[in-house]
Amino acid sequence: MAENKEENISSKNDDATDSDINRKLQTQSKEGRDSIDLESDTETPKEAELIRENVKSQRQARKKKKTSAKDLLKALWADKRSWKKRILVAALASLSFTFTLLVYGPLEIYLSNVQYYTYSPMALVKPVLIVGGIVLAAMTLILMLLRGKVFNTAVTIVFWTTVSSYVQSFLPSNKLGPLDGTRIEWETMVKPMFSNLLIWSGILIALFILLYFSKKVWRRGIAFGCVLMLVMQGAGLVHVISTHDFENSSTDGYLSNSTAYEVSGKKNTIVFLIDRCGYTTLNSVFDKYPELKDGFTDFKNYDNALGSYSRTFPSVVYLLTGVKCEYKEPINDYFARAWKEGTFIPDIKKAGYNVKLYTEMNYVIKNTSNIDGIVDNIGGISVEPKAEDILKKQYPLSMYRYMPLALKPFFWSYSGDLDKISASGNANDVYTTDDAVLFQGLLNNGLSVDDGSEGSFIFYHMKGAHEPFNMDYDGNFRYTDAYQQTGGDLNFILHYVEMLKEKGLYDDTTIIVTADHGNTGTLTELSESVSMGAPHNHRSIALLVKPAGASSDKPLETISAPVTHDNIRSYILKSMGIDYSGYSAKPIDEISDEDTTPRYFYMSGCDEAYAKRDYNLITYEIVGDVKNFDNWNKVSTEKIKYPFYDAD
């Protein structure tokens, strides 16, 4: 019994000892002790040994933890490949990136749309090759200096950006229409933007999956993809070069604005052409700004006027030359033929008048050699634009094509701005269609008088109801709408009229306010659903006329005579006292409201996919009121051989 009692006591003591040791170990662990006083009277040898082992294991754990972080960093940077092997992949990835986004993109856009540019190909080739070369060298060097997984990730991202951008250029989401200034409703594209980003994300994920499972296949895939894109894009450039006419706009001169506000002291006929200003648009502006309508005293308002073509080209060319465009010859050949065969401007010049045209070279004249000797405001030899000015316009166009849909709004640009970088060496003297600049120039400079001339014919081409809308009613540069900008143009004209009155020249001046076409739209053909009365698709044009000698302050008078651009040309010659008997059309003031002479309108019909704007040339014959679609009869539909516009 005594022995059992001693064993129980011993067992209890052992249990107490183990419990004390565990408690001390926990306390030592919580306090973070990594050493122990082995001579302590409070700790038994067993306690000391256990604590020593615990401290050792903690030290090893901490050492192991520190080593893992270092190993991780080493693993990210470790690379058995030599720099020579890495540089090959880095160079290919960098070359495909720079060639696609910085060289091929700008060049392909230029070569495919060379007719809209006013500078030579070499003016673009040199700077893009320089920029591309610098970026290629820098990117290759940076990638080559990277190692291991960091290198693989960087190369993957570069290749992903390149291949995704290239794929983007072929996606349906890239078909957003021409950059003609028309506002794109980005706020309605949230779902398409999200879907488009999924495509980009999918390509990135696929590349990283490939990298994870097989670095060898990844490396070969990157190399093959880069070479494939380079070959395809190189072939694309060869195709563009071999199938396009590379004669662009004038490189031998420009339209000078140095005498834009100078009129003759004897006799003037002045035409203000407001782009895309249909009769319905004009009335809407008059309703919004009734003071404008009240200001056009002595004017006649023709509510049954018809333009010639559905777009600026060739409407303005036809108005100024009378030579039809049937799209059966290269566009540059038409420009040369129209200005050579047209007798309208030469007849004015022969009569001793100064002739000044302030319009868009790309759409109306093409090369100043076409108007040499018949137009007086031709500037000297054009100077190639500065490289930085070219790149500031060209790279956004390229990025707009290649960036995902969600980023495109940041690169949207207006193609008409290309005119503003022409002949930058003479920038202050070059006329570009900018309504705000024209308006402010009149306010700042006023009109001057040339007493040495026998008379002047002056033609101003303004944006009016055509995007972009960047002028308000008072002529300030500000993003507005079609009505404010058109109202601003009419306000400009009334300021011009007041200045003529102040100089005593109003009575002897004939003033014509008209348009090249109404609101065009992109349609396969006209129909009742888009009739002439529909404001969004109005083919009748604005026409306000103040004949010389009219100065009675008579309110604006409405005339319903069925007139066309042909009648306007004859009227201008008549107003200047020039024989117009050789012209088939009668002047507008000789046509009665009941006239039934057939009129013809030439519409550019698009293809069924609404992608090609110049697909069919559709001829309509109109007898009677142009605003009644029942009076329109389709005469013919002919496939366009040489298009000028292309929505791609």
SVG drawing of the C-alpha trace seen along z (x, -y; Angstrom):
<svg xmlns="http://www.w3.org/2000/svg" viewBox="-46 -104 71 106">
<polyline fill="none" stroke="black" stroke-width="0.4" points="0.0,0.0 2.8,-2.4 4.6,-1.6 1.4,-2.3 1.0,-5.5 4.6,-6.6 4.1,-5.7 0.9,-7.8 2.7,-10.7 5.6,-10.3 3.3,-10.2 1.6,-13.3 4.9,-15.0 6.0,-14.0 2.7,-15.3 3.2,-18.5 6.8,-18.7 5.6,-18.2 2.9,-20.7 5.3,-23.2 7.7,-22.6 5.0,-23.1 3.9,-26.3 7.5,-27.6 7.9,-26.7 4.8,-28.5 5.9,-31.5 9.4,-31.4 7.8,-31.2 5.4,-34.1 8.2,-36.2 10.3,-35.4 13.3,-34.1 16.0,-32.5 18.3,-31.7 18.1,-30.4 20.0,-30.6 21.0,-26.9 22.3,-27.7 18.9,-29.0 17.7,-27.4 14.1,-27.5 14.7,-25.2 15.5,-21.6 17.9,-19.9 14.9,-18.4 13.3,-21.8 16.5,-23.3 17.0,-20.6 13.4,-21.0 13.7,-24.8 17.1,-24.5 15.6,-22.3 12.7,-24.7 15.0,-27.7 17.0,-25.8 13.9,-24.8 12.7,-28.5 16.0,-29.7 16.0,-27.1 12.4,-28.1 13.3,-31.8 16.4,-31.0 14.4,-28.9 11.8,-31.6 14.5,-34.2 16.0,-31.8 12.7,-31.2 12.2,-34.9 15.7,-35.1 15.1,-31.9 11.9,-33.4 13.7,-36.5 16.5,-34.4 14.0,-32.1 12.3,-35.1 15.7,-36.4 17.5,-33.1 18.1,-32.2 20.3,-29.6 19.9,-31.2 22.8,-33.4 22.2,-37.0 22.7,-35.9 19.6,-33.6 17.6,-36.2 18.4,-39.0 16.9,-37.0 13.5,-36.8 13.7,-40.3 14.6,-41.7 11.8,-39.8 9.2,-41.0 10.5,-44.6 10.7,-44.6 7.1,-43.3 5.8,-45.8 7.6,-48.9 6.9,-47.9 3.2,-47.3 2.3,-50.3 5.0,-52.9 5.9,-52.1 3.4,-50.0 0.3,-51.6 1.0,-55.2 2.4,-54.2 -0.5,-52.0 -3.0,-54.7 -1.1,-57.3 -0.7,-55.1 -4.3,-54.0 -5.6,-57.6 -2.8,-59.5 -5.4,-61.6 -6.3,-63.3 -2.7,-64.3 -0.9,-67.4 2.7,-66.3 4.9,-63.7 5.4,-60.1 9.0,-60.8 7.8,-63.5 6.2,-60.7 8.6,-57.8 11.7,-59.5 10.3,-60.4 8.4,-57.1 11.6,-55.1 13.6,-57.2 11.1,-56.9 10.7,-53.2 14.4,-52.7 14.9,-54.5 12.1,-52.6 13.3,-49.3 16.8,-49.8 15.6,-51.0 13.0,-48.2 15.4,-45.5 18.1,-46.7 15.6,-46.9 14.3,-43.4 17.7,-41.9 18.8,-43.2 15.9,-41.4 16.3,-37.7 14.3,-34.7 10.6,-34.9 10.8,-38.7 12.1,-38.5 9.5,-36.0 6.6,-38.1 7.9,-41.3 8.3,-39.6 4.8,-38.1 3.2,-41.5 5.0,-43.1 4.0,-40.3 0.4,-40.4 0.1,-44.1 1.3,-43.6 -0.8,-40.6 -3.9,-42.0 -3.5,-45.3 -3.1,-43.5 -6.1,-41.4 -8.1,-44.5 -7.6,-46.1 -9.7,-43.3 -12.5,-43.1 -16.0,-44.3 -15.8,-46.6 -13.2,-48.6 -15.8,-49.6 -16.9,-52.9 -17.2,-54.8 -15.1,-57.5 -13.3,-60.1 -15.2,-62.9 -15.9,-64.7 -19.2,-62.9 -19.6,-62.4 -19.4,-58.8 -21.8,-57.8 -19.2,-56.1 -21.6,-56.0 -23.8,-53.5 -20.9,-51.1 -20.3,-49.8 -21.2,-46.2 -19.1,-46.1 -16.2,-47.6 -16.5,-44.9 -16.7,-42.1 -13.7,-43.6 -11.7,-43.6 -12.5,-40.0 -10.8,-39.2 -7.7,-41.1 -7.8,-39.3 -8.3,-35.9 -5.2,-36.4 -3.1,-37.4 -4.3,-34.4 -3.6,-32.0 0.0,-33.3 0.6,-32.9 -0.9,-29.4 1.5,-28.5 4.4,-29.9 3.4,-28.0 3.2,-24.6 6.0,-24.8 8.7,-27.5 10.0,-25.9 6.7,-26.0 6.2,-29.5 9.5,-30.7 8.9,-29.2 5.4,-30.5 6.5,-34.0 9.2,-33.9 6.8,-32.4 4.1,-34.9 6.4,-37.9 7.8,-36.7 4.3,-35.9 3.1,-39.4 6.1,-41.1 5.7,-39.1 1.9,-39.7 2.3,-43.4 5.2,-43.7 3.1,-42.0 0.3,-44.4 2.5,-47.4 3.7,-45.9 0.0,-45.4 -0.9,-49.0 2.1,-50.4 1.3,-48.3 -2.4,-49.1 -2.7,-52.7 -2.1,-56.0 0.3,-58.0 -0.3,-61.5 -1.5,-63.4 -2.5,-67.0 -0.5,-69.9 3.2,-70.0 3.9,-72.9 1.8,-75.5 -1.2,-76.3 -4.1,-78.6 -2.9,-81.8 -5.1,-83.6 -3.1,-86.8 -5.9,-88.7 -8.8,-86.7 -10.5,-89.9 -9.7,-92.1 -12.5,-93.1 -12.5,-95.2 -13.3,-98.8 -15.5,-98.6 -17.5,-95.4 -17.7,-92.1 -19.5,-88.8 -19.0,-86.8 -20.1,-83.2 -20.4,-81.8 -20.7,-78.0 -21.8,-76.4 -21.0,-72.7 -24.0,-70.3 -26.5,-73.1 -29.8,-71.8 -32.9,-74.0 -34.3,-72.3 -31.2,-73.0 -31.3,-76.7 -34.9,-77.0 -34.1,-75.4 -31.3,-77.9 -33.6,-80.8 -36.1,-79.4 -33.5,-79.3 -32.0,-82.6 -34.7,-84.8 -32.4,-87.8 -30.4,-86.1 -33.4,-85.8 -34.3,-89.5 -30.7,-90.4 -30.9,-89.0 -32.8,-91.9 -32.7,-92.3 -32.0,-88.6 -34.2,-86.0 -34.6,-82.6 -34.9,-79.8 -36.7,-76.9 -36.6,-74.6 -32.8,-74.5 -31.0,-71.3 -27.3,-70.4 -25.5,-68.3 -23.8,-65.4 -24.4,-64.0 -21.0,-64.8 -18.5,-67.6 -16.5,-65.8 -17.3,-66.2 -20.1,-68.8 -17.8,-71.8 -15.7,-70.8 -18.8,-70.6 -20.1,-73.9 -16.9,-75.7 -16.2,-73.9 -19.5,-72.4 -17.6,-69.1 -19.4,-65.9 -17.6,-63.2 -18.7,-59.7 -16.1,-57.9 -14.8,-56.1 -11.3,-57.6 -8.7,-57.9 -9.7,-60.7 -6.6,-62.8 -7.4,-62.6 -10.8,-63.9 -9.5,-66.8 -7.1,-67.7 -9.8,-67.3 -12.4,-69.3 -10.2,-72.3 -8.9,-72.1 -12.3,-71.7 -14.3,-73.9 -14.8,-77.4 -16.5,-79.1 -13.5,-80.3 -11.4,-81.0 -14.3,-83.2 -14.3,-85.2 -10.6,-85.7 -10.7,-86.7 -13.2,-89.4 -10.5,-91.1 -11.7,-90.0 -9.5,-88.8 -10.5,-85.2 -9.9,-84.1 -10.8,-80.6 -10.8,-79.8 -11.6,-76.1 -10.2,-72.6 -7.4,-71.5 -8.1,-67.8 -11.7,-68.0 -11.8,-70.7 -8.5,-71.5 -6.0,-68.8 -3.0,-70.4 -2.4,-74.1 -1.1,-73.3 -4.8,-72.7 -5.7,-76.3 -2.5,-78.0 -3.2,-81.2 -6.9,-81.4 -6.8,-81.8 -5.0,-84.7 -4.5,-83.5 -2.0,-80.7 0.8,-80.8 4.5,-79.9 6.1,-76.5 4.9,-74.5 7.3,-73.6 7.2,-70.1 5.6,-70.1 7.7,-69.6 8.1,-66.0 6.7,-66.6 3.5,-68.1 3.1,-65.1 3.6,-62.6 1.2,-64.4 -1.6,-63.8 -0.5,-60.4 0.2,-58.4 -3.2,-59.1 -4.8,-57.9 -2.7,-54.7 -3.5,-54.2 -7.1,-54.7 -7.1,-51.7 -5.1,-49.4 -6.3,-50.2 -9.1,-48.3 -12.6,-49.8 -12.5,-51.1 -9.4,-53.3 -10.4,-54.5 -12.2,-57.7 -8.8,-58.9 -7.3,-58.6 -10.3,-59.9 -9.3,-62.6 -10.8,-64.5 -9.3,-63.7 -9.9,-67.3 -7.2,-68.4 -4.7,-66.9 -5.1,-70.1 -3.8,-72.1 -0.3,-70.5 0.2,-71.2 3.0,-73.5 3.7,-74.3 6.7,-76.4 4.1,-78.9 1.5,-78.1 0.3,-81.6 -0.3,-82.1 -2.1,-78.8 -5.8,-78.8 -7.5,-75.9 -11.3,-75.5 -11.7,-76.7 -14.8,-78.7 -13.7,-80.1 -10.4,-81.3 -12.2,-82.9 -14.7,-84.6 -12.1,-85.9 -9.9,-87.1 -12.7,-89.2 -13.4,-90.7 -9.7,-91.5 -8.8,-92.7 -12.0,-94.0 -12.3,-94.3 -9.7,-96.1 -10.3,-97.5 -8.2,-97.0 -8.9,-100.0 -6.7,-98.8 -8.8,-95.8 -11.7,-95.9 -13.7,-93.5 -13.4,-90.3 -15.0,-86.9 -14.4,-85.5 -15.4,-82.0 -15.5,-81.0 -16.0,-77.4 -17.1,-77.0 -17.9,-73.9 -21.3,-75.0 -23.5,-71.9 -20.6,-69.5 -18.8,-67.9 -16.8,-68.7 -18.9,-71.4 -16.2,-73.6 -17.6,-77.2 -20.4,-78.9 -22.8,-81.6 -20.3,-84.4 -17.4,-82.8 -15.6,-81.5 -13.8,-78.1 -16.0,-75.9 -17.6,-72.5 -21.3,-73.0 -23.7,-71.6 -24.8,-71.9 -27.2,-74.8 -24.8,-76.9 -22.0,-76.5 -24.3,-77.1 -25.8,-80.1 -22.2,-81.3 -21.5,-81.1 -24.6,-83.2 -23.6,-85.6 -20.2,-85.9 -21.8,-86.7 -24.0,-89.4 -20.9,-91.0 -19.2,-90.8 -22.3,-92.5 -22.2,-95.3 -18.5,-96.0 -19.4,-96.2 -22.0,-98.8 -19.6,-100.8 -17.2,-101.0 -20.0,-101.8 -19.6,-98.6 -22.8,-96.8 -24.9,-98.1 -22.5,-96.9 -21.9,-93.5 -23.8,-90.3 -23.9,-87.9 -24.8,-84.2 -25.1,-81.9 -25.5,-78.3 -24.3,-74.7 -22.6,-71.8 -25.2,-69.3 -27.7,-68.7 -27.4,-66.2 -26.0,-63.2 -26.3,-60.1 -24.9,-56.7 -27.6,-54.9 -27.9,-52.3 -30.4,-54.5 -33.2,-57.0 -36.6,-55.9 -39.8,-57.3 -38.7,-56.5 -35.8,-58.9 -37.6,-61.4 -36.4,-64.8 -38.5,-66.3 -36.7,-64.4 -34.3,-66.8 -31.7,-64.1 -31.5,-63.3 -32.4,-66.5 -31.1,-66.8 -32.4,-70.2 -29.8,-72.9 -29.8,-76.4 -29.7,-79.3 -29.9,-82.9 -29.2,-85.5 -28.7,-89.3 -28.3,-90.8 -26.2,-93.9 -28.3,-97.0 -30.6,-95.6 -30.4,-97.9 -34.0,-98.7 -34.0,-96.8 -36.8,-94.6 -37.4,-91.5 -36.2,-88.1 -38.4,-86.9 -39.1,-83.2 -38.8,-82.1 -39.8,-78.5 -38.1,-78.4 -36.6,-75.0 -32.8,-75.8 -29.5,-73.9 -25.8,-74.5 -25.9,-74.9 -28.2,-77.9 -26.0,-79.4 -23.0,-79.4 -24.9,-81.2 -26.3,-83.7 -22.8,-84.5 -21.6,-85.2 -24.6,-87.4 -24.1,-89.4 -20.5,-90.2 -21.6,-91.2 -20.0,-88.2 -21.6,-86.5 -23.3,-83.3 -25.0,-82.4 -22.7,-79.4 -24.0,-77.8 -27.0,-75.5 -28.6,-76.5 -30.4,-79.7 -29.6,-82.1 -31.7,-81.6 -33.5,-84.9 -34.8,-83.8 -36.6,-80.7 -40.2,-80.8 -41.8,-78.8 -43.7,-76.7 -40.7,-75.7 -40.7,-71.9 -37.2,-71.5 -35.8,-68.2 -33.1,-68.4 -30.5,-65.7 -29.0,-64.6 -26.1,-62.2 -26.0,-60.2 -23.2,-58.1 -24.9,-54.9 -23.1,-52.7 -22.9,-48.9 -25.3,-46.6 -22.9,-46.4 -22.8,-50.2 -19.0,-49.9 -18.2,-51.5 -19.7,-54.9 -18.7,-55.2 -20.2,-52.0 -22.9,-52.9 -23.5,-56.2 -27.3,-56.6 -28.8,-59.2 -32.2,-60.7 -34.3,-62.9 -36.5,-65.5 -39.4,-67.5 -41.2,-69.9 -40.6,-70.5 -37.4,-68.9 -38.8,-68.4 -41.6,-66.0 -40.1,-62.6 -42.8,-61.6 -41.1,-64.0 -37.9,-61.9 -37.3,-59.2 -34.3,-56.9 -32.8,-56.8 -29.7,-54.6 -27.4,-52.8 -23.8,-52.3 -21.0,-50.6 -18.3,-53.2 -15.0,-52.2 -12.8,-54.8 -14.2,-55.7 -13.1,-58.8 -14.5,-58.0 -14.0,-54.8 -15.5,-54.2 -12.9,-51.5"/>
</svg>
